[in-house]
Amino acid sequence: MKNSENINFRKATPEDSDKIWEILQQAILRRKNDGSQQWQNGYPNPETVKNDITREIGFVLTEDENVVAYSAVILNDEPAYDEIVGKWLTDGDFYVVHRVAVSDEAVGKGYATEIFRKIEEFSRENNVFSIKVDTNFDNLAMLHILKKLAYQYCGKVYFRGSERLAFEKILAKMFC
């Protein structure tokens, strides 16, 4: 990753949609090549990107105005999380992180970690101190990032009949 002052985290716009879809397609292929079952069933797709942008839950990480990573960040809205087999750390407001993807040219350079850090910063700025995320058991890259960033395993959730590992991180409040 280059100089952090060239890195920006912002809401995705309709003009970003082609680049976001390109990044997601690259991530889908990486998951397949890694032997992962995640994202191998037609999801996410261009309609997912369009809906994320319309709902204003799609976010991009840019470097020098070039989109290098994408994620959906959703406040309190993931019905599958209501049925966790296990227990969440908190019961209050939370952001859900879905569809984290990094472009091929940026993969392995810390951008996935950086987008999580920016999401955590965004969450604190909005007075939300819990982030919840899930991933496939065979998404080793995401599991590594979640461990590195101190997300705690909470149990299992199910999407479209597929079991996912669920994690939560409680964020410290910032005092000035």
C-alpha positions as CSV (number, residue, x, y, z in Angstrom):
1,M,0.0,0.0,0.0
2,K,1.2,3.5,-0.9
3,N,1.1,6.6,1.2
4,S,-2.1,6.5,3.4
5,E,-3.0,10.1,2.5
6,N,-3.8,8.9,-1.0
7,I,-6.2,6.3,0.4
8,N,-9.8,7.2,0.7
9,F,-12.9,5.4,2.0
10,R,-16.2,6.6,0.6
11,K,-19.7,5.6,-0.5
12,A,-19.8,3.9,-3.9
13,T,-21.5,5.8,-6.7
14,P,-23.2,4.5,-9.8
15,E,-20.0,5.5,-11.8
16,D,-18.1,3.0,-9.6
17,S,-20.4,0.1,-10.5
18,D,-18.4,-1.4,-13.4
19,K,-15.1,-1.3,-11.5
20,I,-16.8,-2.8,-8.4
21,W,-18.2,-5.6,-10.5
22,E,-14.8,-6.2,-12.1
23,I,-13.2,-6.4,-8.6
24,L,-16.0,-8.8,-7.4
25,Q,-15.4,-11.0,-10.5
26,Q,-11.7,-11.2,-9.8
27,A,-12.5,-12.1,-6.1
28,I,-15.0,-14.8,-7.2
29,L,-12.3,-16.3,-9.5
30,R,-9.7,-16.2,-6.6
31,R,-12.2,-18.0,-4.3
32,K,-12.7,-20.7,-7.0
33,N,-8.9,-21.0,-7.6
34,D,-8.4,-21.3,-3.8
35,G,-10.8,-24.2,-3.8
36,S,-13.4,-22.2,-1.8
37,Q,-17.2,-22.8,-2.3
38,Q,-17.8,-19.1,-1.4
39,W,-19.4,-17.0,-4.1
40,Q,-19.6,-19.8,-6.6
41,N,-23.4,-19.8,-7.1
42,G,-24.1,-16.6,-9.0
43,Y,-23.8,-14.3,-6.0
44,P,-22.7,-11.6,-5.8
45,N,-23.7,-10.3,-9.2
46,P,-24.2,-7.0,-11.0
47,E,-27.7,-6.6,-9.5
48,T,-26.1,-7.0,-6.0
49,V,-23.8,-4.1,-6.8
50,K,-26.6,-1.9,-8.1
51,N,-28.7,-2.6,-5.0
52,D,-25.8,-1.8,-2.7
53,I,-25.3,1.5,-4.4
54,T,-29.0,2.4,-4.5
55,R,-29.4,1.5,-0.8
56,E,-26.2,3.6,-0.1
57,I,-24.5,0.6,1.7
58,G,-21.7,0.1,-0.9
59,F,-18.3,1.5,0.0
60,V,-15.1,1.7,-1.9
61,L,-11.5,2.1,-0.9
62,T,-9.6,4.2,-3.4
63,E,-5.9,4.9,-3.9
64,D,-5.2,8.0,-6.0
65,E,-8.9,8.0,-7.0
66,N,-8.6,4.4,-8.3
67,V,-11.0,1.9,-6.8
68,V,-9.0,-0.9,-5.2
69,A,-11.4,-2.5,-2.8
70,Y,-15.2,-2.8,-2.2
71,S,-17.5,-3.8,0.7
72,A,-21.1,-3.4,1.7
73,V,-21.6,-2.0,5.2
74,I,-25.1,-2.4,6.6
75,L,-26.6,-1.0,9.8
76,N,-28.4,-3.6,11.9
77,D,-29.8,-5.5,9.0
78,E,-28.9,-9.1,8.5
79,P,-31.8,-11.4,9.2
80,A,-29.5,-14.5,9.2
81,Y,-27.7,-13.1,12.2
82,D,-30.9,-13.4,14.3
83,E,-30.6,-17.2,14.1
84,I,-26.9,-17.6,15.1
85,V,-25.9,-21.0,16.5
86,G,-23.8,-19.6,19.2
87,K,-23.9,-16.1,20.8
88,W,-23.0,-12.6,19.6
89,L,-20.9,-10.6,22.0
90,T,-23.4,-7.7,22.0
91,D,-27.1,-7.0,21.5
92,G,-27.0,-3.4,20.5
93,D,-26.5,-1.5,17.2
94,F,-23.9,-3.0,14.8
95,Y,-22.6,-2.8,11.3
96,V,-22.6,-5.9,9.1
97,V,-19.7,-6.2,6.6
98,H,-20.4,-8.1,3.5
99,R,-18.8,-8.6,0.1
100,V,-15.3,-7.6,0.9
101,A,-13.3,-7.8,-2.3
102,V,-9.9,-6.4,-3.4
103,S,-8.8,-5.9,-7.0
104,D,-6.2,-8.3,-8.5
105,E,-3.6,-5.5,-8.7
106,A,-4.0,-4.7,-5.0
107,V,-4.4,-8.1,-3.5
108,G,-1.8,-9.1,-0.9
109,K,-0.8,-5.5,-0.2
110,G,-2.9,-4.8,2.9
111,Y,-6.0,-3.3,1.3
112,A,-8.4,-5.8,2.8
113,T,-7.1,-5.0,6.2
114,E,-7.2,-1.3,5.4
115,I,-10.9,-1.4,4.3
116,F,-11.7,-3.1,7.6
117,R,-9.8,-0.4,9.5
118,K,-11.8,2.3,7.6
119,I,-15.1,0.5,8.3
120,E,-14.2,0.5,12.0
121,E,-13.4,4.2,11.9
122,F,-16.7,4.9,10.0
123,S,-18.5,2.8,12.6
124,R,-17.0,4.8,15.5
125,E,-17.8,8.1,13.8
126,N,-21.4,7.0,13.7
127,N,-21.4,5.9,17.3
128,V,-21.8,2.2,16.5
129,F,-19.3,0.1,18.5
130,S,-19.9,-3.4,17.1
131,I,-19.1,-4.9,13.7
132,K,-20.3,-8.3,12.7
133,V,-19.1,-10.3,9.7
134,D,-19.3,-13.9,8.4
135,T,-17.3,-15.9,6.0
136,N,-17.0,-19.4,4.6
137,F,-15.0,-21.9,6.5
138,D,-12.7,-22.3,3.5
139,N,-12.0,-18.5,2.9
140,L,-8.6,-18.7,4.5
141,A,-7.6,-15.1,3.5
142,M,-10.6,-13.6,5.2
143,L,-10.2,-15.8,8.3
144,H,-6.6,-14.6,8.5
145,I,-7.7,-10.9,8.4
146,L,-10.4,-11.4,11.0
147,K,-7.9,-13.1,13.3
148,K,-5.3,-10.4,12.7
149,L,-7.8,-7.6,13.5
150,A,-9.1,-9.4,16.7
151,Y,-12.6,-10.3,15.5
152,Q,-13.9,-12.9,17.9
153,Y,-15.6,-16.1,16.7
154,C,-19.2,-16.2,17.9
155,G,-20.8,-19.2,16.1
156,K,-22.4,-20.2,12.9
157,V,-25.0,-18.5,10.7
158,Y,-26.7,-19.9,7.5
159,F,-27.2,-18.2,4.1
160,R,-29.2,-20.0,1.4
161,G,-28.6,-23.3,3.2
162,S,-24.8,-22.7,3.5
163,E,-23.1,-22.6,6.9
164,R,-20.9,-19.6,7.6
165,L,-18.6,-18.7,10.5
166,A,-19.7,-15.6,12.3
167,F,-17.4,-13.0,14.0
168,E,-17.9,-9.8,16.0
169,K,-15.6,-7.1,17.1
170,I,-16.4,-4.6,19.8
171,L,-14.9,-1.3,19.1
172,A,-13.5,1.0,21.8
173,K,-15.2,4.3,22.1
174,M,-12.9,7.3,21.3
175,F,-12.7,10.0,23.9
176,C,-11.5,13.5,23.3
